[in-house]
Amino acid sequence: MIETFKTILIHPIYGKLIAAAFWLVLVFLVRIFVNKTLNKSISNTDKKYKARKAFNLISLLFFLVVVLFIFRENLGQIGVTIGLAGAGIAFALQEIIVSLAGWLYISISSVISTGDRVKIGDVKGDIIDIGMLTTTLMETGDWVDGDLYNGKIFTITNSYILKQSVSNYSAVFPFLWDELSVPIRTECDVEAARAIFTKVLDEVCGEYSASSEEKWSELADKYRVEEAQVKPMVTLKFDSNFVTYTLRYVVDYKKRRSTKDQISTKVLMAIAAEDGLEIATSTMEVTMIK
């Protein structure tokens, strides 16, 4: 029994396993040291993230090369073993295999990237990490009104890119169209109201308008899209109760709520300062006649 045990221990494969374990520990320690150094030396968050990701990928590839070199004499046997067990491995690890395929597709196509605001299934948020198996989002919305973070971090396997619909709010055209409806009393000066609202939109969204025109041109070069009205626009409709203006404008996808707040504030102040211009309500006025 003891002799058999000694014979097993001196088998060449164990020396190779020990060598592989040594390189694994060494690569892991170097990876920790380099990541800490990058965190201290690089202040830009985006550059820091990309540098860490690049080094982690390089370290993984380096370790795989080392392992292949150590077991180079046994590759034939390993190949036969994996071939025989291939069907079982593929079935047991099908989600992992599809997730790796999804990661490769994401890396090659750049359909999404870190920092993008996306909607995957029913979850909307900003992508904060793309790993080889999973994608991590900082979720927005849900119980929080608007496009603000709610504090939940959502992790999903990369297989989603091949199975679910993905809406990207910030890929080629990082702007959104938004609208604000303003009801005005029917007897008010409709042209004066239109001029005031147009001026407010130009003040708040003029910068977005110029930038969005350039981005829309880039989008038109890449996809078949029609010409779009990216400049602020004020339209009117009326019924028997009041006149409703729709203020349509382009806004940065991360500043939709704050931009609407600025426009709403300026609109209310302009209406208050203009004689004969009043906000309409759906309440009923009762006039007593003697």
Buried (B, 14 or more C-beta within 10 A) or exposed (E): EEEEEEEEEEEEEEEBEEBBEEBEEEBEEEBEEBBEEBEEEBEEEEEBBBBBBEBBEEBEEEBEEBBEEBBEEEEEEEEEEEEEEEEEEEEEEEEBBBBBBBBEBBBEEEBBBBEBBBBBEEBBBBBBBBBBBBBBBBBBBBEEEEBEEEEBEBEBBBBBBEEEEBEBBBBEBBBBBBEBEBBBBEEBBBEBBBBBBBBBBEEBBEEBBEBBBEBBEEBBEEEEEEEBEBBBBBEBEEEEEBBBBBBBBBBBBBBBEBBBEBBBEBBEEBBEEBEEBBBBEEEEEEEEEE
